[in-house]
Amino acid sequence: MGIAEGGDARVVRAGEERVLRAGSFVNLRDVGGYRAGRAEGAGRAGRVTRWRRLLRADLPAGAGRREAEGILALGVRRVVDLRDAAERAEVPSPFRAAGLDVVDVPLFGGSAESLVAAGVSLPGLYAHLLGERGESLAEAVRVVASGSSPVLVHCTAGKDRTGLTVALALAAVGVDRATVVADYAVTQDLLAGAWLERRVAELEAHHGAGLGDRVELLGGSPPRVLEEALVEVERRWGSVHGYLVAHGLDPAELAALRAFLTVGADAADPVEVPAVERAADRAAGGVGPRDERGLATVGRAG
């Protein structure tokens, strides 16, 4: 498994394992394989994010046993649920019912419907989250840092709340901004099509009118939005480290995050992902064939 330069986003190649299919998830991803800077003792190759340590996802409206089994098959035992109480009541977590350690860290109140009705822009939403919900964002990163097995972070679409939390975690362990932004931008491609069309139709029916340019709020993850948000973090707090410390994390927790999420690139196990897949095959019917988009599938077929 070698390191490859691909435009601005530098990754460690591992086949097509970054985007995964399990049950009805549309935005389930692994953030392993990103270069994470250099550190003393890491060797010439520096450090990379570990595969099967931090996963990010949406939560399908009908999520249940199949989705929980797929996540269990990937080795996940801790889940960070960023949704608020009303969202959790409407779509209960299937992971809690399956016995996983689910930690609720709500990042904002209000549904997609209320945000659309208020005319909130995507940059405005991120400014609000970073400026007003910093302690909660830091808490979500803290839960990841205290993990001992793979952790899943999710909200409803896996886009904004999940996107910011994962961006802060990746930046905090030394992944460069261009790579963090590139990872975030993948979401809009995965949500495009049937998922976004269904959400737009639901909200148009609710509001009785077209959504116009508010579609970006529902399904967009344009690189410029996260780029601008991270630039503002650096302007106000000096760095992502500075932001997280200002909102409650201490240096020991940031060191734990780096130890949990990264490994020396020259020490990375080239068969780490296949080994996890063999365990998944035994636990839940296997990592299945690629779907029509060429994405790896996890869990039982059908």
N, C-alpha and C positions, 0 to 999 in steps of 0.2 A: 504494500500500500504506500504509494509515493505521494509527495507533495506536488501539486500542480498549480501553475499560475493561470488564472482564467479571468482576464480583464481586471477589474478592480477587486473582485472577490476571490480570495485565495482559499482553497479547500484541500483537504486530503481526500484523494479519490477512494471511493469504496463502492464501486458499482452504482446502482440506482437506489441506495438505501436511505436517502434523505427524506423522501416523501413516501409515506407508508399508507396502505389501505387496511383498515380493520373495521368490520361492520359497516356502518353508514357514515363514518367520518369522511369529510372532504378535505380537511386541512390538518392532517396529522403528520408531524414532521419531527425529525431528529436533528439537533443542532451540533452534532459531533463533526469532527474533521476540519474545523476552522483554525487557522493559525492564531495563536494567542500571545504573540510577542516572545521575547527572550527573557530568561531568568537565570541567575547563577545556578550552576549545576544541571541545567536543562540540556546541555550538549549543544553542538553547533546548530542543530536544526530548530532550537527553541522549543516552544510548547504548542500543543494543539488541544482543542476541545475533544473530550472523550466521546466516543459513540455510546449510545444507550445510557446516558447519564441524565440529560435534560431533553424532554420531549415537549412539544407545544401542539395544541389542538383546538378545534371547535368542539361543541357538544351538540350533536344532532337532536332535533326535537323529539324523536322517538327512541333516544338512546336507552339501551337496556342490557340484557345479559350478553348479547353478542359483542357489544362494544366493550363491556367490562372484561370479557374473556380475552378479547384482542389485546387490551392494555396489559392484563396480567401476563399474557404470553410474551410480552416484550420485557418482562422483568420489573415492571413498575409496581411499587408498593406504597408510594406516597403521591397524593394528588393535591395540587393547589387550585382551588376553585375560586375564581375572581368575580363570580356573579353575585348579585345582591339577593336579599332574602326572597323578594317577589319572583325573581327568575328561578331560584332554587325550588320554590313552591310549585311553579308552573311546570318545570322539568326537573324532577328530583334526580340527584346524582346516582347513577347506576353503580358507581365505584364504591360508595359507602355501603350499599346493599351487598356488594361482593366482598366486603371485609377489608378494603384498602383503607389506609390512613388518609382521610380527606380533611384538609385544613381550609376553612373558609376565610378568604381575605377579600371582602367586597371592595371594589375600587370606586364605584360610584352608584348613586341611587338613580333610578329611572330606567325605563326600558328604551329600546330603539324607537318605539312609537313616540315617546315623550321628547327624545332628542330631535327627531325629525320635525315634530310639531313646533319645537322651540327654534328651529332654524339654525341649530348648532353646526358650525363648520368643523371639518376634521382637524385643521390646525388649532381652532379654538378649543376643541375637546382635549387635545394633547396638552395645550397650555394649562388648561384647568387641572388635568390629572397631575401634571408635574408640579404645578404651583400650589395646589390645594390638597393633594392626596399623597404627598411625598412619604409620610410615615407608613401608609398602607403599601405603597410600592416597595419601600425598604423592607417591610415585614414579609412581603411575598418573596423577595430575594433572600431574606434570612431563612425562610422555610426551605428554600432550595439548598442553601449552604449547609444546613444541618442534616441533609439527607445522607443515607448510607447505601441506598439502592436507587435505581432510576426513578426520576421524578417527572410527573406530567403536570404542566401548567396549562389551564384552559379557561376560557370564558364561554361566550355563546358562539361567536364566529371565529374565535382564535385570531383576531385581527388587531384590535386597538389595545385593550387591557392586557391581553397576552403579549401582543407585539411590543409594548413598552416595557413590560416586566422582563421579557427575554432579552430585549435590546440592552437594558441596564445590566443584566447579569453577564451577557457576553462582553460588553464594553468594560465591565469591572474586572474581568480576568484577562484583559489585554487584546481582545479581538478588535481590529481596526474598524474605524467608523464606516468605511466603504463596504466592508464585508457585513457588518451589522445591518446596514441599510439594505444591502442586496438580499439578505435573508428575510427581512421584513417584507420586501416588495414581492416575494413569491406568493404571498397570500392572495393578492387580487387575481392572479391567474387561476388559482385553485377554486376561488369562490365564483369566478365568472361562469356564465352558462346557467344550468338548471337551478343551482342554489340561489344565485342572485335574482334570477327571474322570479322565482317563487317568493322570495322576501319582498321584492318590489311590488308584486301583485298583492300580497297580503297587506302591505302598508298602504297601497293606493286604495284598496277596498276599505281600509280602516278610516282613511282621511277623506275619501271621496274625491280625490284629485290626483293629478300626476305629480311625481316627486321632483321632476326637473333635475337640477344640478345636485340635489341632495342624495342622489344615488351613490356618490363617492363616499358619503358617510356610512352607507350600508355595506359596500363591498370593495371599496378602494383602499389600497395601501401604496400610494404613490411615493417613490423614493424621496422626493423633495420635502414631504411632510415630516418624515422622521429625521431627515438630514437637518432641517431647520430646528426641530425640537432638540436634537443633540447639541447643535451649535449654541442654542440658548442655555442649555444646561451648563456647558463649558463657560459661557460668558458670565453666568450668575454664580456658579459654584466652583469654577476652575476646572472641574473634571467630573466624570461620573463617580469616581471614588469620593470626591468632595461632596457631591450631591447625596450619596448614600450615607456618608458619615454625618452630614448635617441633619439627616432625617432618621438617625438612630442606630445605624450599623457601627460597630467598632472595628478596629484593624484586625482583631483576631477572627471576627466573622468574615471579613473580606479575604483573609488568608485561607480560611476554611472553604470558602466558595471556590477559590483558585485551586485548592487541592482536590476538591470534589469534581470540578468540571474539566480540569486540564491534566495533561500528562506530557512528559518530555517526548518530542516528536520521534526521536531516535529510539525511544523505549516503547512506542505504541505497538500493540499486538496486531499484526496484520490479519489475524483470523478472529479478532474480537467479535465482529458482527456475525460472521457465519456461526460462531459458537453459540451466540444468543439465539440465532435462528434455529439451530438444532434443538435448543431447549424449548423454544416456542413450538416447534413441530411436535415435540412430545406432549406439551401441555395443552395445545389447542388446535391440533389438526394441521399445523404447519404454516410456514410462509408460502403462500400459494403462488401461482403463476402471475405474470404481469397482467394488469387489466388492459383495457383498450388504450389507455394513455401511457402504458409502459411502466406503471407504478407497482412496487412490490405490494402483495396482499398478505395480510396476517390473519390467522384464525381460520375457522371453518368456512368452507365455501357455502354459498347459498344465503 
